[in-house]
Amino acid sequence: MTQYASSPKSGSTHWRWQRVARRIRVPLGFLTAILYLFELWRRAPRPAAIAWSLVLVLPGLWLRGYASGYVKKNRELTTTGPYAHTRNPLYLGSMLIAAGFAVALGSWAVALVLAAGFAIIYIPVIASEEGFLRATFPQFDAYCRQVPRLVPRLTPAQVSDSGASPEPGAPVNEAVTSGFSLALYRKHREYNALLGTALLYLSLLFLRPLVEVFVARAR
């Protein structure tokens, strides 16, 4: 969901889990990176698999970018844009991207590690975030009854009250706009997901051939 900015003031239980999740993410990230490199070295990715992976990766990137231009962390319960279809468009986008790279590699091992990582980290995080939002925005339960947690509904939910709650001193236009905001997209630095994805695809296409060239020359 990511409709808040985590801090020690967000609630003791919530903050404790955020610290635990950060600690889990680092070793899990290393494990995934090592497995990714191993699978990449074990066999070259097939061009057809890389092409098919775009069916998942491109929608995932679009969904994350689209959602980042709507969400106003800690200020408002965002219920428009992609948040009218699913309560967690950012996490859904990340799952699509991760699944796409598992397809590109053609690796069940990578797919299982990624699935386990999402289950271990994001299921408790989503529950923690929902507890925070439920305590902060009285209309959150009504929103939950209309919008699924993850799998999106086909038609946008019509939520009557967005529950805007601007922070003191917040710019008026940022607190009240309901459409996509390029300024929010930039503020959340969602372009980093696009850059990271581009680097991963470059590694899929060129890392193994470059390493093979260096190994051949070393001999």
N, C-alpha and C positions, 0 to 999 in steps of 0.2 A: 504493500500500500504506500508506504513512505510518504505519508501526509504530515510528517512532523520532522523536526530536527532534534536528534537525541542529545540529551544533556543530563547531568545529574539531577536537574530539577524536574525531569519528566516522570519521576516516580522511582522508588528504590528498586523494586523488582524488575521493572523495565530496564533501568540503567544497568543492573547487574547482568541481565541477560545480554545486553548489547556488548558489554565487556567480554563475556564468555564467547559470544559469536565472533567477535573480532579475533580472539585468540585461536578459535577453530579455523577461521578462514585462512590464516597464514600457512599453517602446515598443510591444510587441505589444498591450498593453491600450489604449494611446492610439489605435493604428490601428483596433482593433476598435470602440472608442467612436465615433471619427469616422465609420467606415463605417456603424455602427448609426444615428447621427443622420442621415447622408445618406440612407440607405434609408428611414428613418422620414419624412423630409421629402419624398422623391421620390414616395412613395405611401402612403396611409393603410393601416394593417394591416386585413385583413378580419376581422370578428368570428368567422367560422367557423374561420379559421386560428388565431386566438388560443385559441379553445375547444379545437381539436385539439392545440394545443401542450401543454395540460395533461396529455395522455396520456403525455407524456415528462417534463415538468417535475415533476409531483407524485410519481411513483415515484423520480425522481432526488433530490428533497428528502428523501423518506422514507428512501431508502437511505443517504444521507449522515448523516442524523440517527441512524439505527439503528446504523450502523457506529461513529459517534463515541462511542456509549455502551458500546462493547466494547473499543476499542483502548486499550492501555496502552503508550505509547511508551517504548522502551528498557528496559522492565521484563519484558516477557513476549511470546512469540510468540503472538499472538491467533489462535485457530483455531476459535472458536465464533461463534454468531450469523451475520451475513452473511459472515464470514471462513471459514465452513465451506462456502461456495458459490463464492466468488471471492476471490482474494488481494488485489484492489484495489477494494473496494466504494466507497471515497471517490472515487477517480478515475472509476469507472464512473458514479457518481451525478452527478459534475460533467459528464461527457460527455452524459448524458441531459438535464440542464438546458440545456446549451449547444445541443444539437440541438433542444430544444423552442423556444427563442427564435428559432432560425433558421427553424423552421416558422412561428412566429407572425408573423415579418416577411415570410415568403414570399420570402426572398432567398438565391439560390445564392451570391452573393458573400460574404455573412456566413458561410454554411455552410462555404465553402472556406477562409476565413481562420481560422475556429475549428478546422477539421480540421487545417490546417497548424500552428496553434499547439499543439494537443495533441500532434501528432506530433513537433514540434521540441523541445518541453519535456518532455512526460511519458514518452515512450519511453526517453530516456536516464536520466531521473530514476528510473523504475521499475527499470531495470537497475542503477543505482547503489544503490538501496535494497535490492534483492535481494542484491547483493554484501555489503552491511553485515549483513543478517539472516543470510546463510549463514555469515559469519565469527563471528557472535555466538551463534547458536542451532544446535547440532549437528543437531537434528531438522528443520531447515528444508527440506532436500532431500526428506525423506519427505513433508512437508506439500505440497511442490510437485508431487510425483507424484500426489497425490490431489485437489488443488484447482487449477482453471485460473487462469491469470494474470488474465484479464479477463472473458471470457464465462462467466457462472455456470453451474455444474452444477445440475441440478434437485433432487437430494437432498443433504442435508448430509453432508459427509465426517466420518467418525468417526476423529478423531485422538486417539490414546491419551494422549500427553504434551504438554501445552500449553507446557512449558518455562518455567515461571514463574521469573523471576530478579529478585526485588525489590531495589530500590536500598537502601542502608543508610539506615535511619530512615524508610522508606516506611511509611504506615499499613497494618496487616496486612489490614484488610478490603478496601482498594483493590487490593492485590496478588493476592488469592486469589479474588475474586468472578469468576464466569464468565458471569453473566447481564447483561442491559442495565442500565447504571448512569446514572441521571439526573445524578449528580454529575459523571461523566466527560463527559456531553453538555455540561453547563455549563462545565466546565473547558476543553474544546476550543472553546467559544464557537461551536458549530455553528448556534446560532440566528441568527448573522449571515447565513448562507446564506438563511434564510427571509426575513429583513428585506430583503436585497438583491434577492431574487426579487420580493417584493411591490413594491418601488420600480420595478423594471423593468416589471412589468405596469401599474403606474400610469402610467409614461411611455408605454407602448404605447397606453393608452386615452385619456390626457388631454394629453400633451405637444403633439402636433400641433394639436389644436383650440385650446389656449391660445395657441400661437404665432400661429396664424391670426387669433385675436381681437386680439392685440397689433398685428399687422401692419395689420389693417383699421383700427384706431383711429389708428395712426400716419399713415395716409393721409388 
